[in-house]
């Protein structure tokens, strides 16, 4: 499959702190790549650079053969770069349904639908059905989003991102704060995204069992540098990776 996302020697500094130094990597359609590293390594900064929330100091970011390095975040989102966050982001005073429709609204802007307002609700529910089955819970669409427990919000954010049908999905620590059953649901959803929708997925995650299980390739980031890239079994066996990654277990602040 072709490379959907390519980073070419991307660099970023905040003051004197280097958070990305000559980062080069690529992800193909339908692939799940893991981005791991110790806390403060710059992992979230990197997906902020890809999504356009943060501007790179130098280097290039290419999406489907187009240089998007200078594009703002909303234009990258319209092109098909989606993401989730460490703490789920929803419109807290709105219904579950209205929050999910944000995904459909973004999808309409990339040309897949003219407007979700013209699509019968029953058809949208039918499209949501397999995603919600994979998420493992049912919802009343009129409930306020703030009434849902944290684990369901984390899963629902992935569902909403998939509903937008992005070409690339950046997923920031989806398993954090979840129980083992919910983590299995995360795995199911991300595999659906890659294998059934052909989405290129870049996953930040500390749960090594999840990362090794679903990722085709691992990228290891330490103090803004990629120190290893390759198949999970090979990368996780490298002494430098074991020293850098397994020696830190505090909460990620990057």
C-alpha positions in Angstrom: 0.0 0.0 0.0 1.1 3.6 -0.6 2.5 5.9 2.0 -0.3 8.1 3.3 1.8 10.1 5.8 5.5 11.0 5.6 7.7 13.0 7.9 11.0 14.3 6.5 13.5 15.5 9.0 10.9 17.4 11.1 12.3 19.5 13.9 10.8 21.5 16.8 12.2 23.4 19.8 10.5 25.1 22.7 13.0 27.6 23.9 16.1 25.5 24.5 14.3 22.2 24.7 14.4 20.1 21.6 11.2 18.1 21.3 11.6 16.8 17.7 15.0 16.4 16.1 15.2 15.3 12.4 12.2 13.0 12.7 11.6 10.9 9.5 9.0 8.2 9.3 6.2 7.0 7.1 2.9 5.1 7.5 1.0 3.3 4.8 -2.8 2.9 4.3 -4.3 0.3 6.6 -1.2 0.1 8.9 -1.0 0.6 12.6 2.2 2.1 13.9 3.1 2.6 17.5 5.0 5.6 18.9 6.5 4.8 22.3 9.1 6.3 24.6 9.7 7.6 28.1 7.6 10.4 29.6 8.6 13.8 28.2 10.0 12.2 25.0 8.0 14.4 22.7 5.3 11.9 21.6 2.3 14.2 21.9 4.3 17.1 20.5 5.0 15.0 17.4 1.3 14.3 16.7 0.6 17.9 17.4 3.0 18.7 14.6 1.4 16.2 12.3 -2.1 17.4 13.0 -1.1 21.1 12.7 -1.8 22.1 16.3 1.9 23.0 16.6 4.0 24.3 13.7 7.3 22.6 12.8 10.5 24.7 12.9 11.9 22.8 9.9 11.4 19.7 7.9 8.4 18.6 5.9 5.1 16.7 6.5 3.5 15.1 3.5 0.0 13.7 3.4 -1.2 11.7 0.3 1.6 13.2 -1.7 0.9 16.8 -0.7 3.2 19.0 1.4 1.0 20.1 4.3 3.7 21.5 6.5 2.3 25.0 6.5 -1.4 24.1 6.5 -3.3 25.0 9.7 -4.9 22.3 11.7 -8.5 22.8 10.4 -7.4 22.4 6.8 -5.4 19.2 7.6 -8.5 17.9 9.4 -10.6 18.5 6.2 -8.0 16.7 4.1 -8.4 13.6 6.3 -6.0 13.8 9.3 -8.0 12.9 12.4 -6.9 12.5 16.0 -8.0 11.7 19.6 -6.6 13.2 22.8 -5.3 11.9 26.1 -8.3 13.4 27.7 -11.4 13.1 25.5 -12.7 16.4 24.0 -16.4 16.8 23.6 -19.0 19.6 23.7 -19.9 18.9 27.4 -23.3 20.6 27.4 -24.5 18.8 24.2 -26.0 15.4 23.5 -24.2 12.3 22.6 -25.8 12.5 19.1 -24.7 16.1 18.5 -21.1 15.2 19.5 -21.1 12.3 17.1 -22.4 14.5 14.4 -19.2 16.6 14.6 -17.5 13.6 13.0 -20.1 13.5 10.2 -19.8 17.3 9.7 -16.0 16.9 9.2 -16.6 14.1 6.8 -19.0 16.2 4.8 -16.2 18.8 4.3 -13.9 16.3 2.7 -16.5 15.5 0.1 -17.9 12.2 1.3 -21.3 13.7 2.1 -22.8 17.0 1.0 -24.4 17.4 4.4 -25.4 15.0 7.2 -28.6 17.0 7.5 -29.7 15.3 4.3 -29.1 11.8 5.5 -31.9 10.0 7.4 -31.0 9.4 11.1 -31.8 5.7 10.7 -29.0 5.4 8.1 -26.6 7.1 10.4 -27.6 4.8 13.2 -27.0 1.8 10.9 -23.5 3.1 10.1 -22.8 3.6 13.8 -24.1 0.1 14.8 -20.9 -1.9 14.0 -18.7 0.8 15.6 -20.8 0.9 18.8 -20.9 -2.9 18.9 -17.1 -3.0 18.8 -17.0 -0.3 21.5 -19.1 -2.7 23.6 -21.9 -0.4 25.0 -25.2 1.1 24.0 -26.2 4.7 24.3 -29.3 6.9 24.4 -28.5 9.5 21.8 -30.3 12.3 23.7 -28.3 11.9 26.9 -25.8 14.6 27.7 -22.2 13.6 26.8 -21.1 14.6 30.3 -23.2 11.8 31.8 -20.9 9.1 30.4 -18.1 7.5 32.4 -14.5 8.1 31.4 -14.0 4.7 29.7 -17.0 5.2 27.5 -15.8 8.7 26.5 -12.4 7.4 25.5 -14.0 4.7 23.3 -16.6 7.1 21.9 -13.9 9.5 20.8 -12.4 6.8 18.7 -15.8 6.0 17.3 -16.4 9.6 16.4 -13.0 9.9 14.7 -13.7 6.8 12.6 -17.1 8.1 11.7 -15.3 11.0 10.0 -13.5 8.5 7.8 -10.0 10.0 8.0 -7.1 8.8 6.0 -4.8 9.1 9.0 -5.8 8.7 12.6 -3.5 9.9 15.4 -4.5 8.2 18.7 -3.0 9.6 21.9 -2.9 7.0 24.8 -6.4 5.5 24.3 -5.9 2.8 27.0 -5.0 5.2 29.8 -7.4 4.9 32.6 -9.3 2.0 31.1 -9.9 -1.5 32.4 -8.8 -4.7 30.6 -12.2 -5.1 28.8 -12.2 -1.6 27.6 -8.6 -1.9 26.4 -9.7 -4.9 24.3 -12.4 -2.7 22.8 -9.8 -0.1 21.9 -7.8 -2.9 20.1 -10.9 -4.0 18.2 -11.8 -0.5 17.1 -8.3 0.3 15.9 -8.0 -2.9 14.0 -11.4 -2.1 12.4 -10.1 1.3 11.4 -7.0 -0.1 9.7 -8.3 -3.4 8.3 -11.8 -2.4 7.3 -11.5 1.3 6.6 -7.9 1.4 5.4 -7.0 4.1 7.8 -3.3 4.7 8.6 -3.1 4.7 12.4 -0.3 6.3 14.6 -0.8 5.1 18.2 0.8 6.6 21.3 0.5 4.1 24.1 2.3 2.9 27.3 0.6 -0.5 27.4 3.2 -2.6 25.6 0.9 -5.6 25.4 -1.5 -3.6 23.3 1.2 -2.0 21.2 3.0 -5.2 20.4 -0.3 -7.0 19.7 -1.7 -4.6 17.1 1.2 -2.6 15.6 3.0 -3.4 12.4 5.9 -1.0 13.2 7.2 0.7 16.4 8.9 4.0 16.5 10.8 4.8 19.7 11.2 8.4 20.7 13.6 9.6 23.4 14.2 13.3 24.1 12.9 14.2 20.7 15.1 11.7 18.8 13.9 8.5 17.1 16.3 5.9 18.4 14.7 2.8 16.8 12.1 1.9 14.2 11.0 -1.6 13.1 8.9 -4.6 13.9 7.7 -4.7 17.6 9.4 -7.9 18.6 12.8 -6.7 17.3 12.5 -3.1 18.6 11.4 -4.0 22.1 14.4 -6.4 22.5 16.9 -3.7 21.8 19.0 -2.8 25.0 18.7 0.9 24.3 15.0 0.7 24.1 14.6 -1.3 27.2 16.8 1.2 29.1 15.1 4.2 27.8 11.5 3.0 27.9 11.1 0.5 30.7 13.1 2.6 33.1 10.4 5.4 33.3 6.8 4.9 34.5 5.5 8.3 35.6 2.6 9.9 33.9 3.4 11.3 30.4 3.4 15.1 30.4 4.6 15.7 26.8 
